[in-house]
């Protein structure tokens, strides 16, 4: 897939790409986040390690804002009410764990 040619407006893109039912488990959330971070960074999903820190993957402040939009639009989590902490954003794995708990709880 050519991720660099995708629509750069995340709001429009997610309107057509909702979360599926199998994406509420931690593994499902993690796979979805890997795909979304790959899109943000214009990289292949296979190059994204869920245990690596987001900055080491290349997520800068603008990419972080785009990731926040992903969380709100795809997972339907209101960030202000979600209780997500800085530690939850250390890695994709940590973020997936926190989001899946929020979706199931």
C-alpha positions as CSV (number, residue, x, y, z in Angstrom):
1,X,0.0,0.0,0.0
2,X,1.1,3.5,-0.7
3,X,0.4,5.4,2.6
4,X,1.8,8.7,1.3
5,X,-1.1,9.1,-1.2
6,X,-3.8,8.8,1.4
7,X,-6.0,11.7,2.2
8,X,-4.2,13.9,4.7
9,X,-7.4,15.0,6.5
10,X,-7.9,12.5,9.3
11,X,-11.5,13.6,10.0
12,X,-12.6,12.8,6.4
13,X,-10.7,9.6,6.2
14,X,-12.1,8.2,9.5
15,X,-15.6,9.0,8.5
16,X,-15.2,6.1,6.0
17,X,-13.1,3.8,8.2
18,X,-14.9,3.0,11.4
19,X,-13.6,0.7,14.1
20,X,-14.8,-2.9,13.6
21,X,-16.1,-5.1,16.4
22,X,-12.9,-7.2,16.6
23,X,-10.8,-4.1,17.3
24,X,-12.0,-3.7,20.9
25,X,-9.5,-6.3,22.3
26,X,-6.0,-5.1,23.2
27,X,-4.6,-7.0,20.2
28,X,-7.2,-5.5,17.9
29,X,-6.6,-2.0,19.2
30,X,-2.9,-2.4,18.9
31,X,-3.1,-3.5,15.3
32,X,-5.4,-0.6,14.5
33,X,-3.0,1.9,16.2
34,X,-0.1,0.4,14.3
35,X,-2.0,1.0,11.0
36,X,-2.9,4.5,12.0
37,X,0.6,5.5,13.1
38,X,1.9,4.0,9.9
39,X,-0.5,6.3,7.9
40,X,0.5,9.3,10.0
41,X,4.2,8.6,9.4
42,X,3.8,7.5,5.8
43,X,5.5,4.2,6.6
44,X,4.5,0.5,6.1
45,X,2.8,-1.0,9.2
46,X,5.4,-3.7,9.3
47,X,8.0,-1.1,10.2
48,X,6.1,0.1,13.3
49,X,7.1,-1.7,16.5
50,X,4.4,-1.5,19.2
51,X,7.1,-1.5,22.0
52,X,9.0,1.4,20.6
53,X,8.5,4.9,22.0
54,X,6.3,7.1,19.8
55,X,9.1,9.8,19.4
56,X,11.6,7.1,18.4
57,X,9.1,6.0,15.7
58,X,9.1,9.5,14.4
59,X,5.9,10.8,15.9
60,X,6.4,14.6,16.4
61,X,4.0,17.1,17.9
62,X,1.9,17.3,14.8
63,X,1.8,13.5,14.6
64,X,0.8,13.3,18.2
65,X,-2.2,15.7,17.6
66,X,-3.2,13.5,14.6
67,X,-3.0,10.4,16.9
68,X,-5.3,12.2,19.3
69,X,-7.8,12.7,16.5
70,X,-7.5,9.0,15.6
71,X,-8.3,8.0,19.2
72,X,-11.4,10.3,19.4
73,X,-12.7,9.5,15.9
74,X,-11.9,5.8,15.6
75,X,-12.3,4.5,19.1
76,X,-15.0,7.1,20.1
77,X,-13.1,8.0,23.3
78,X,-13.5,11.5,24.6
79,X,-10.0,12.3,25.7
80,X,-10.9,14.8,28.4
81,X,-13.0,12.1,30.1
82,X,-10.9,9.1,29.2
83,X,-8.3,9.4,32.0
84,X,-5.4,8.8,29.6
85,X,-2.1,9.8,31.1
86,X,1.3,10.7,29.7
87,X,2.5,7.1,30.5
88,X,-0.3,5.7,28.3
89,X,1.3,7.4,25.3
90,X,4.8,6.0,25.9
91,X,4.3,3.2,23.3
92,X,1.6,1.8,21.0
93,X,1.4,-1.2,23.3
94,X,0.8,0.9,26.4
95,X,-1.8,3.0,24.5
96,X,-3.6,0.0,23.1
97,X,-3.8,-1.6,26.6
98,X,-5.4,1.6,28.0
99,X,-7.8,2.1,25.1
100,X,-9.0,-1.5,25.2
101,X,-9.7,-1.2,28.9
102,X,-11.7,1.9,28.2
103,X,-13.6,0.3,25.5
104,X,-14.5,-2.8,27.6
105,X,-15.1,-0.9,30.8
